[in-house]
Amino acid sequence: MTAHRDPDPITADLAELRRLLDVRTATVDGQLRLQAERCEQNTRDADELHARVMRLESRRWPLPSLVALTGLAALAATVWQLSGH
């Protein structure tokens, strides 16, 4: 009969450390992938928001143009009233 030799404690400790390192590395990799996905989504959201703001700004009436049109309308109404109508 042969006696079963116990594994070397140093070898067992090194195997456990390697397993823990593999688990931690996988955890960090997963977290980094998640952060990268969130970063990409935030970039897409920011680009979309920027495009929406640019569309809104291009469609709005600038205030100086509105003031000029109001002034012209008031001048036309005044001239019309002074002409006797």
DOPAVO-524001 format. One record per residue: y, x, z of N, C-alpha, C, O in turn; residue number from 1; residue in one letter. Coordinates in nm, 3 decimals. Atoms other than C-alpha are relative to their C-alpha. Layout:
! residues N
{{Y,X,Z},{Y,X,Z},{Y,X,Z},{Y,X,Z},NUM,"A"};
...
END
This chain:
! residues 85
{{-0.115,0.083,0.000},{0.000,0.000,0.000},{0.124,0.089,0.000},{0.133,0.189,0.072},1,"M"};
{{-0.124,-0.076,0.003},{0.341,0.125,-0.086},{0.109,-0.078,0.069},{0.120,-0.200,0.055},2,"T"};
{{-0.110,0.067,-0.071},{0.635,0.051,0.127},{0.116,-0.018,-0.097},{0.150,0.071,-0.175},3,"A"};
{{-0.117,0.025,0.083},{0.929,-0.110,-0.045},{0.118,0.077,0.058},{0.153,0.063,0.175},4,"H"};
{{-0.113,-0.080,-0.045},{1.217,0.125,-0.026},{0.127,-0.084,-0.005},{0.153,-0.150,-0.106},5,"R"};
{{-0.127,0.071,0.000},{1.548,-0.029,0.073},{0.095,0.068,-0.098},{0.097,0.191,-0.108},6,"D"};
{{-0.095,-0.061,0.093},{1.815,0.021,-0.189},{0.103,0.082,0.078},{0.134,0.056,0.194},7,"P"};
{{-0.100,-0.089,-0.060},{2.066,0.289,-0.118},{0.124,-0.083,0.035},{0.176,-0.155,-0.050},8,"D"};
{{-0.117,0.081,-0.038},{2.356,0.134,0.080},{0.124,0.034,-0.084},{0.207,-0.054,-0.109},9,"P"};
{{-0.116,-0.037,0.082},{2.609,0.327,-0.128},{-0.009,-0.068,-0.136},{0.090,-0.118,-0.188},10,"I"};
{{0.020,0.066,0.129},{2.461,0.192,-0.450},{0.028,-0.150,0.012},{0.091,-0.209,-0.075},11,"T"};
{{-0.024,0.142,-0.022},{2.466,-0.160,-0.308},{0.149,-0.028,0.017},{0.201,-0.125,-0.038},12,"A"};
{{-0.144,0.017,-0.019},{2.828,-0.120,-0.197},{0.075,0.016,-0.132},{0.168,-0.060,-0.161},13,"D"};
{{-0.065,-0.020,0.130},{2.928,0.015,-0.538},{-0.024,-0.119,-0.093},{0.066,-0.159,-0.167},14,"L"};
{{0.029,0.117,0.081},{2.755,-0.277,-0.709},{0.084,-0.119,0.044},{0.136,-0.194,-0.039},15,"A"};
{{-0.084,0.109,-0.052},{2.937,-0.522,-0.482},{0.146,0.020,-0.039},{0.214,-0.075,-0.077},16,"E"};
{{-0.138,-0.028,0.039},{3.270,-0.350,-0.550},{0.021,-0.027,-0.149},{0.124,-0.081,-0.189},17,"L"};
{{-0.010,0.024,0.144},{3.204,-0.363,-0.924},{0.004,-0.151,-0.029},{0.083,-0.198,-0.111},18,"R"};
{{0.001,0.146,0.018},{3.121,-0.735,-0.902},{0.133,-0.061,0.040},{0.187,-0.145,-0.032},19,"R"};
{{-0.130,0.050,-0.046},{3.439,-0.803,-0.703},{0.111,0.036,-0.100},{0.200,-0.044,-0.127},20,"L"};
{{-0.100,-0.043,0.098},{3.643,-0.603,-0.953},{-0.009,-0.084,-0.126},{0.093,-0.122,-0.183},21,"L"};
{{0.019,0.085,0.118},{3.493,-0.800,-1.242},{0.055,-0.141,0.023},{0.119,-0.197,-0.066},22,"D"};
{{-0.050,0.134,-0.032},{3.573,-1.130,-1.070},{0.153,-0.001,0.003},{0.216,-0.089,-0.055},23,"V"};
{{-0.145,-0.007,-0.009},{3.930,-1.025,-0.992},{0.063,0.021,-0.138},{0.167,-0.038,-0.169},24,"R"};
{{-0.052,-0.025,0.135},{3.982,-0.895,-1.346},{-0.004,-0.128,-0.083},{0.091,-0.158,-0.155},25,"T"};
{{0.010,0.127,0.073},{3.859,-1.225,-1.490},{0.106,-0.098,0.049},{0.165,-0.171,-0.031},26,"A"};
{{-0.102,0.087,-0.056},{4.093,-1.413,-1.255},{0.139,0.037,-0.053},{0.216,-0.050,-0.093},27,"T"};
{{-0.130,-0.047,0.048},{4.392,-1.201,-1.355},{0.014,-0.029,-0.150},{0.121,-0.071,-0.194},28,"V"};
{{-0.003,0.029,0.143},{4.304,-1.237,-1.725},{0.029,-0.148,-0.024},{0.110,-0.182,-0.111},29,"D"};
{{-0.024,0.144,0.014},{4.292,-1.615,-1.687},{0.143,-0.037,0.034},{0.206,-0.117,-0.035},30,"G"};
{{-0.138,0.029,-0.038},{4.625,-1.622,-1.508},{0.099,0.051,-0.104},{0.198,-0.016,-0.133},31,"Q"};
{{-0.087,-0.054,0.104},{4.784,-1.401,-1.772},{-0.003,-0.086,-0.125},{0.101,-0.109,-0.188},32,"L"};
{{0.010,0.089,0.115},{4.654,-1.626,-2.050},{0.079,-0.128,0.024},{0.148,-0.178,-0.065},33,"R"};
{{-0.073,0.121,-0.034},{4.795,-1.929,-1.870},{0.151,0.024,-0.006},{0.225,-0.059,-0.059},34,"L"};
{{-0.143,-0.032,0.004},{5.134,-1.761,-1.828},{0.048,0.020,-0.143},{0.159,-0.021,-0.178},35,"Q"};
{{-0.037,-0.020,0.141},{5.136,-1.660,-2.195},{0.012,-0.134,-0.072},{0.104,-0.154,-0.151},36,"A"};
{{-0.007,0.134,0.061},{5.062,-2.020,-2.300},{0.126,-0.073,0.046},{0.193,-0.137,-0.034},37,"E"};
{{-0.120,0.065,-0.051},{5.339,-2.149,-2.074},{0.125,0.060,-0.062},{0.220,-0.012,-0.094},38,"R"};
{{-0.114,-0.067,0.061},{5.580,-1.891,-2.213},{0.019,-0.047,-0.144},{0.131,-0.075,-0.187},39,"C"};
{{-0.007,0.047,0.137},{5.496,-1.993,-2.569},{0.048,-0.144,-0.006},{0.129,-0.178,-0.092},40,"E"};
{{-0.043,0.140,-0.002},{5.539,-2.362,-2.481},{0.149,-0.009,0.034},{0.221,-0.088,-0.027},41,"Q"};
{{-0.142,0.000,-0.035},{5.876,-2.291,-2.316},{0.085,0.046,-0.117},{0.193,-0.006,-0.140},42,"N"};
{{-0.073,-0.047,0.117},{5.985,-2.099,-2.625},{0.008,-0.110,-0.105},{0.113,-0.132,-0.165},43,"T"};
{{-0.002,0.111,0.097},{5.882,-2.389,-2.851},{0.095,-0.110,0.047},{0.171,-0.164,-0.034},44,"R"};
{{-0.089,0.103,-0.053},{6.062,-2.636,-2.623},{0.146,0.040,-0.014},{0.230,-0.042,-0.051},45,"D"};
{{-0.138,-0.047,0.012},{6.377,-2.423,-2.620},{0.046,-0.003,-0.145},{0.160,-0.040,-0.174},46,"A"};
{{-0.036,0.004,0.142},{6.372,-2.390,-3.000},{0.023,-0.143,-0.047},{0.117,-0.170,-0.122},47,"D"};
{{-0.015,0.141,0.036},{6.325,-2.766,-3.038},{0.130,-0.057,0.057},{0.203,-0.128,-0.012},48,"E"};
{{-0.123,0.048,-0.063},{6.607,-2.838,-2.794},{0.122,0.056,-0.072},{0.221,-0.015,-0.093},49,"L"};
{{-0.111,-0.062,0.072},{6.835,-2.592,-2.975},{0.022,-0.071,-0.134},{0.136,-0.097,-0.173},50,"H"};
{{-0.011,0.070,0.128},{6.760,-2.764,-3.307},{0.060,-0.139,0.019},{0.142,-0.183,-0.061},51,"A"};
{{-0.055,0.134,-0.026},{6.833,-3.106,-3.156},{0.149,0.007,0.031},{0.226,-0.076,-0.018},52,"R"};
{{-0.142,-0.015,-0.033},{7.165,-2.988,-3.012},{0.081,0.031,-0.126},{0.189,-0.023,-0.146},53,"V"};
{{-0.070,-0.033,0.124},{7.263,-2.836,-3.346},{0.015,-0.122,-0.090},{0.120,-0.142,-0.151},54,"M"};
{{-0.011,0.123,0.080},{7.182,-3.165,-3.525},{0.105,-0.094,0.058},{0.184,-0.151,-0.016},55,"R"};
{{-0.099,0.088,-0.064},{7.386,-3.362,-3.272},{0.142,0.052,-0.020},{0.233,-0.026,-0.047},56,"L"};
{{-0.134,-0.057,0.018},{7.680,-3.123,-3.298},{0.048,-0.014,-0.143},{0.167,-0.031,-0.167},57,"E"};
{{-0.043,0.011,0.140},{7.680,-3.140,-3.676},{0.035,-0.143,-0.037},{0.109,-0.165,-0.134},58,"S"};
{{-0.026,0.141,0.031},{7.691,-3.522,-3.672},{0.120,-0.059,0.075},{0.169,-0.165,0.039},59,"R"};
{{-0.108,0.059,-0.079},{7.965,-3.574,-3.417},{0.134,0.022,-0.069},{0.152,0.116,-0.147},60,"R"};
{{-0.135,-0.014,0.054},{8.327,-3.627,-3.510},{0.076,0.096,0.089},{0.079,0.079,0.211},61,"W"};
{{-0.082,-0.089,-0.083},{8.547,-3.344,-3.398},{0.125,-0.075,0.048},{0.183,-0.155,-0.025},62,"P"};
{{-0.114,0.069,-0.060},{8.824,-3.461,-3.170},{0.129,0.017,-0.079},{0.200,-0.082,-0.096},63,"L"};
{{-0.124,-0.011,0.078},{9.114,-3.315,-3.377},{0.001,-0.089,-0.124},{0.106,-0.142,-0.160},64,"P"};
{{0.005,0.089,0.117},{8.997,-3.511,-3.683},{0.023,-0.144,0.041},{0.093,-0.218,-0.028},65,"S"};
{{-0.019,0.136,-0.049},{8.982,-3.830,-3.482},{0.146,-0.025,0.037},{0.199,-0.132,0.010},66,"L"};
{{-0.142,0.012,-0.036},{9.334,-3.769,-3.348},{0.085,-0.010,-0.126},{0.178,-0.091,-0.130},67,"V"};
{{-0.077,0.005,0.125},{9.466,-3.705,-3.699},{-0.016,-0.135,-0.068},{0.083,-0.191,-0.118},68,"A"};
{{0.021,0.132,0.061},{9.308,-4.026,-3.832},{0.072,-0.110,0.077},{0.128,-0.201,0.016},69,"L"};
{{-0.071,0.098,-0.082},{9.450,-4.226,-3.542},{0.150,0.008,-0.025},{0.218,-0.094,-0.036},70,"T"};
{{-0.143,-0.018,0.029},{9.794,-4.078,-3.606},{0.038,-0.054,-0.137},{0.143,-0.117,-0.151},71,"G"};
{{-0.027,0.053,0.134},{9.777,-4.162,-3.976},{-0.004,-0.152,-0.001},{0.077,-0.217,-0.067},72,"L"};
{{0.007,0.146,-0.008},{9.669,-4.517,-3.897},{0.123,-0.057,0.069},{0.174,-0.160,0.026},73,"A"};
{{-0.121,0.047,-0.070},{9.960,-4.557,-3.653},{0.122,0.013,-0.090},{0.206,-0.076,-0.092},74,"A"};
{{-0.111,-0.019,0.092},{10.203,-4.416,-3.909},{-0.002,-0.106,-0.109},{0.102,-0.161,-0.145},75,"L"};
{{0.011,0.102,0.104},{10.072,-4.653,-4.176},{0.039,-0.137,0.056},{0.109,-0.213,-0.011},76,"A"};
{{-0.035,0.130,-0.061},{10.102,-4.952,-3.939},{0.149,-0.007,0.024},{0.209,-0.113,0.005},77,"A"};
{{-0.145,-0.001,-0.025},{10.459,-4.850,-3.847},{0.078,-0.018,-0.130},{0.173,-0.096,-0.136},78,"T"};
{{-0.068,0.012,0.131},{10.564,-4.809,-4.210},{-0.016,-0.141,-0.053},{0.078,-0.198,-0.108},79,"V"};
{{0.026,0.135,0.049},{10.406,-5.142,-4.296},{0.088,-0.101,0.075},{0.143,-0.193,0.014},80,"W"};
{{-0.084,0.091,-0.078},{10.591,-5.317,-4.011},{0.147,0.018,-0.034},{0.220,-0.080,-0.040},81,"Q"};
{{-0.139,-0.024,0.033},{10.923,-5.152,-4.100},{0.037,-0.051,-0.139},{0.152,-0.082,-0.167},82,"L"};
{{-0.028,0.049,0.134},{10.890,-5.259,-4.459},{0.014,-0.152,-0.002},{0.046,-0.209,-0.106},83,"S"};
{{-0.026,0.144,-0.014},{10.908,-5.619,-4.337},{-0.120,-0.088,-0.012},{-0.106,-0.208,-0.032},84,"G"};
{{0.119,0.085,0.009},{10.557,-5.741,-4.347},{-0.050,-0.041,0.132},{-0.149,-0.114,0.140},85,"H"};
END
